[in-house]
Amino acid sequence: MLTVDDIKHWTSKVNRYPGFAQNDYLVAKAFAEPVDSCTHYRRVILLDTLFSANLRRGPTVHNRQRKEPFQISEDIRACLPRLNQIVVPILQGGLFQLDLTDQQVNDSISEALQTVLSCLNNHNMSFTGKYLHFVFPNVFPLWDKYVRQAINRIYRRAIFPDNGANTSHYYLLLCQKYKEIIARFTDTEIQAIRQHDAESLPQD
């Protein structure tokens, strides 16, 4: 059984980055701008830099020719119409209203992940989950090892392995665990978290 203290610990752990609210604010602001080449590239570099998404590191996969970050940005930008086609039908109500036992919903989330992954040099689920989170924040949660470790601690067992978790299967599992965790929050706690986040944001 999840406890309120477990959830508070999870919340503080997920918001682990130095200046997390400020980073979140800067990237979200960039993602609200028009989607031309320059602003989209700014989105990608901000996301990679502020959230350590490792876009520019690591070996390529499937004999792909290494692309520079600007080309990656342009390839992802070209996929945005397709991403909208995939995700818009499941946007209503957000993640916590989705039926994750519905294969069509799971297929839509997996296809969105694969669409972004196909633009990268490697199988970078950290960048992919974070990018989709900022484009469709109501559906896609952030994804990295710290989030997985925090959820493992809440459930007191290894739901996510230390290695080999960067797959669509585990991302869908993450979505399910997010739903279970958020269901334990009271309205008062949710309001307090929102208030804390609002007070943490930098002033324009």
N, C-alpha and C positions, 0 to 999 in steps of 0.2 A: 504494500500500500504506500503510495506517495504521500509525503507529509508537506505541510506548508514550508517548514524549514528546508526540506529537500529542494523545493521549487525556488526558494530564495537563493539557495546556494547555486543552483543551476543558472539562475538569472544573472547573478554576479559573475559567474565563471564565463558565460557566453559573452558578456560585455567586458572581456578581459583586456582588450587592446588599450594601450595608453591613449587617452583622448578619444575613446571609442565614439562618444556622442558627436564630437567634432568631426571625426573622420566620416561617420555616417552622414552627417549633415552636408559635408563638402561633396561627397559622392552623389547623394540624393539630389543635391542642387544641380550638379552637372548633368544628371540623368533627366532633369526637367527641361533642359535646353533643347532647341531644335536639333534634329538629327542630320546635320551636314557632316562632311568628312572631318573637319577640324574639331567640332564639339564632340563627335563620337570618339575620336582619338583621345581627346582629353578625358572622357569618361573612362576609357580602357586603362590609360596610364595612371589616373588617380586611383582607380580600383586596385590595380596591380601594386602600386606603391604603398598606399595607405593601409591596405589589408593583406599585404604580403601574399599575394595570390600566385606568385611564382610563374607568371606568364612567360617571362623572358629566360627562364632557366630550364634545365633538364634536356634529355635527348629527344630527338624526334621519334615517331613511331610509324610503322608500316612503310618504311623507306620514303617518308615525306621529305621534300626539300624544305630546309628551314626557311621560314618566312620572318621578315622583320615585323615589329609590333604594328607599324602603320598598315601593312598589308593584312595582318590579322584583323585589325580594327575594321578595315574596308570589307573584308570577307564577312565578318559578323554583321556589319551594317546592311550588307546586301541580303542577309537572311532575315532581317527584321519583319518584312511582310509575311514570310512563311511562319515565323515564330508567333505572330499575331493570329494567323489562321489556326495554329495548333492550340494556343492557350486561351484565346478569347472565349471559346465555348465553355471553358471550365472556370472562368474568372468569377462568376457571380457567387457571392457568399464567401469567397476566399478559401484557403486551405482547410479551415475548420468546418466548412460545410461540405467538403468533398467526400464522396463515398470511395474510399481507397480500396474497397473490395470490388469495385467496378473495373473490369479489365480495360474498358475504353478510357477511363480516367488515368489509369496507370500507364497505358500506352501513350497518352498525350504528354504526360510528364516525361516519360522516357524519350519520346521523340524530340521534345524541346531540348533536353540535355544533349542528345546526339547531334542535333542541328548545330549547337554552339561548339561542341567538341570537334566536329568535323572541320572547323575553321582554324583549329589550333595546331601547333607543332606536335603536341603530345596529348596524352589522355589526362588533361588537367581538370579534374572535377572540382578542385578548390576554386579556381577562377570561374568555371562554368556555373557552379551553384551561386557564387556571389554576383556574377553578372546577371543571371536570371532573377535573383532576388531583387536587384535594384530596378530591373525593367518591370517585373511583375511581383512587387513585394507582398501582395496578399496571398500568393500561391506558393512561391519558392522560398524555403528557408535558407539561411546561410549554411555553408557546408565546409567544415575543415576538421582536423584531428582534435582540436580543443572542444568543439561542440560534441563530437562523438565521445570523447573521454568524459565530459560532464554528464552525458546521458548514461553512460556505463555506471558512473558513480551513483546516480539517482536510483537506478534499478538494481544496483549492487551485484551486477553480473556483466559479463562481456557480451553485450548485444552487438557491439561493433568490434571486430578484431583490430589489433594493432597494425597489421599489414593486410593489404588486399581488400580494403573496404571501399575503394574508389570505383564503385560500379553503380549502375542505375538501380539494381536490386537494393543496395544498402541506402541509396538516397531515398527511395520510396519508403523504406523502413524508417528512416529519419522523419519523413513527413508524418507517418503514423505515430511515432513517439511524441512529436511536437503536439499533435492533436490530443494525445492522452495527458500530456503535462499541462497544457493550457486549460484543459477541462477542470483542473484542480484549483485554478485561481478563482477567488471570489471577485465580484465586481469592484469591491473596495480596493483589493490588492492591485487589480488591473489599473484602476484610476490612479493609484499611488505610483505605479511604475511609469505611467504616461506622464504624470506630473514631474517625476524625477527626470525623465528624458527631456521634457520641455525645458526644465530649468538648467539642464546641462548644455543646451545648444548655444553656440556663439551668437552674439547679436550682429545683425547686418549693419 
